[in-house]
Amino acid sequence: YKGDEEVVRIPEGVSVVEELAFYGNSKMKEVVFPQSIREIRRSAFSPCSSLEKLDFPEGLISIGEFAFSCCRKLKEIKFPKSLEYIDRSAFSMDWALKEIVLPENLKSLPRGVFLGCRMLKKVYIGDKISGIDVDAFSGCTSLSGITVSGNNEYFSDRDGVLYDKSGKKLLLFPGGLPEIEIPGDVSSIGPHAFYENGNVDKLKLPMGLK
């Protein structure tokens, strides 16, 4: 697509946005997806420097790697419940994002999916996410709160910090938190739990930590 419209409407009947379809478009501020959309492929909207919001319709299943990477003005994303798969770095370096609510049917967060989203403050993790890569939120230096659905069987949260379901293993300390007193019942800390966290200046560990 080489047009210069600020609002782009993809026609009904289109089920796939192909690789690089809107790559480098600097004029588009909003894209309206059809109800027929099922898949958005690799780098389809990267880097669309003026894109401000995304409202995906129900029926979308998959978002490919780097699909919306480096969309520096992207502030708002509304994911559909139907979304099951987001590939690596799909929303990396989207500097203006502040809050993400992940849908209940999404199964995992791959490497770098929100890498470098430096204004991202809050993330809500849905029911079915069973895997979160240690680098999923790398470089998210403003992230101060992670909330996990109570129905999730694999993860939990406490004071904005990500733990396993039992609450005894700390998995991810958000990059925007300056201090933490790890609860006394926590027995282990996962690999890279504090990776690239340059803001933490006070850390108190429990006696029973292994």
N, C-alpha and C positions, 0 to 999 in steps of 0.2 A: 504494500500500500504506500503510495507516494503523495497522497492528498494533503491539504493543509487545513481541513476542517477542525475546529476545536472540539466538536462532539461528533464522534464516529459511531454509526449504527451498523452493526454487522447483520446482514439479512437473515430472516427466519429460514430455517432449513439447513444452515451451516452447522455442522457438528464438530468440526476440528479447525482450530487456528494453527496453521502450519509454522514450522521453524522460521524465524526471522521475518514473519509476515509484516510486522509494524516496526521492525528494528530501526532504532535511531530517529523515529519521528519526534520532532521537537515542537510541533504545533498542537497536538491532541491533548486536551485536558480531561476528557471523559470518553469512555468507550461503553456503548450499550450492547450487551450480549443478547443473542436470541435465546428463547427457551429451549431450542434444539441443541445448544452447545454441550459437548461432553468432554472435550479434551483441548487443552492449550499446550502447545509443544515448545520445545527448547528455544529460549531467547526470543519468543514471539513479540514481546513488547519491551525488550531491553535495547538500549536505555532510552525510554521515552521521557524526556526531561521535563515536560510540562504536565504529565499525567497526575491528577490530583486525587481521584477516588476510583474505587472499584466496587461494584455491586454485582456479584456473580449470581446468576439464576439457579434455582433448583434443577438438578439434572447434571450439573458439572461434576465429573468424577476425578479428573486428573489434571494437575498443573506441572509442566515440565521444568527441567533444570534451567536456571537463569531466566525464567519466563518474564519476570518483572524486575530483574536486577538493575540497580542504578537508576531507578525512577525517583529522582531526588526530591520531587515535590509531592509524592504520594503520601497523603495524610490519613486516608480512611480505606479500610477493606472490610467488606461484608461477605463472609464465606457462607455457602449454602450447606445445609445438613447433609446433602448427597456427596460432598467431597470426601474422597477416601485416600487420595495420594497426592503429596506435594514432593517434588524432587529437590535435590540439593541446590542450595543457593538461589532458590526461586525468587526470594524477596530480599536478597542481600544488598547492602549499601543503599537501602531506601531510608534516607536520613530523616524524613519528616514524620514517619510513622510513630504514633504515641501509644497506641493500645491495640492489642490483637485478641480476638475471641476465636479460638479454634473450634471447628465444628465437632459434633459428637461422634461422627462416623470416621473421622480421620484417624489413621492407625499408627503413624509414626512421624517424627520430625528428624529429617536427615541432616547431614553435615552442612553447616553454613546456611541453613534455610533463612535465618534472619541475621546473618553475619553483618556486623558493622552498622546495624540500625541504631545509631547513637542517640536518638531521641525517644526510643521505645521505653516506656515506663512500666506498663502492665501487660501481663499475658495470662489468659485463661485457657486451661488445658481441659479438653473434653473427656467424655466417658471412655472411649475406646483406644486412646493412644497408649501403646504398649512399649514403644521405644523412643528415646530422645537421645540423639547423638551429643556427645560432650561438647561439640563445637556449634551446636544449633544456634546458640545465642552469643557466640564469641564476638567481642567488640561492642556489645550492647551496654555502653558505659552509663546509661541513665536508668537501666532496668532495676526497679526497686520492689517489684511485687509479682510473684508467681502464684496463681490460684488454680487448684486442681479440683475438678468435679468430685464430689463425694462418692460417685458411682464408679470412678476409675479404680480398677483392680490392681494397678501396678505402681501408682504414684500417689503422694500426698503432699500437703504443704503445711508449713508452720511459720508464721511471721514473714510470709513472702518468700520463704526459702523452699526449694524443692527437695523432697525426701522420697525414699521408697515407701511402699504402702504401709509397712510396719512402723515407719517413722524413726527407725533406728540407724538408717544409713543416709547421710547427707550427700545428695547428688549434685546440686548446683546452687551456688551462692550468687545471687544476682549482682551484676557489675556496678549497680548504682547504690548499693547499700554500704555505708561507711563502717559499720561495726556489727558484731554478732557475739552473743553468748550462746554457744551450742548447748542445747538441753542435756541434762545429766543422763538421760536414757539413750542417747545416741552412742553407738558403739563403733561406728566406722565412717570414713569419709571416702567418697568415690574418686576415681582418677579425674584429674582436671577440674575438680569441683570449684576451685578458685582461679581457674586459668584466665589470664589477662585481666584480672580484677585489680586495677590500680587505685581504687577508691577506698578499699578497706584499710583502716588504720587502728582498729581495735579488735582483737580476737581472743576469746576465752574458751578454752577447750575443757571438756568434761574429764573427770578422773578415770572413767571407765573406757576411754577411747582406746581402741586396739591399733 
